[in-house]
Amino acid sequence: MRQIILVLSVAALAGCGVESMSAATTAAALKKQELEQGKQTMDQMQQKIGAAMKLTEQRSQQMTEAAGK
């Protein structure tokens, strides 16, 4: 009888460990997805900033040329 209780207790504790590992795996997958989305957002913003800087430079050159004429 004592062995049966021991076996059932060990099985119950093992089940809790599996559930905890599953939750940790899910949390890690979500964090990875958040990081990937953040990287994509950062890349998009860098492209937009680069385009804005290029446009500003072009306008500055145009104004310099217009002032020189």
Secondary structure, DSSP 8 states (H G I E B T S, - for coil): -HHHHHHHHHHHHHHHHHHHHHHHHHHHHHHHHHHHHHHHHHHHHHHHHHHHHHHHHHHHHHHHHHHH-
